Amino acid sequence: MISREKLNELREKYPVGTKIVLKRMSDSQAPPVGMLGKVTNVDDIGTVHVAWQNGSSLGLVDGIDEWEIVKNEKS
């Protein structure tokens, strides 16, 4: 269970459209490390849902998966 405070923190840090890069994902269907994606939403349990460049839509779990915000990406 995620606290309301932590959920609000995640939603503020990763608003819809935030560009991210995958560092590590604990899932057998994970996109490759280095894959870029855009946040589509943060759900009520704190999963950060992402539209990945390869068409995948797997979500990220804070504290388990690793990713970072892409700054100044040329697109």
ABEGO torsion letter per residue (X at the ends): XBBAAAAAAAAAABBBGBBBBBABBBBAABBBBGBBBBBABBBAAGBBBBBBAAGBABBBBBGABBBBBBBGBBX
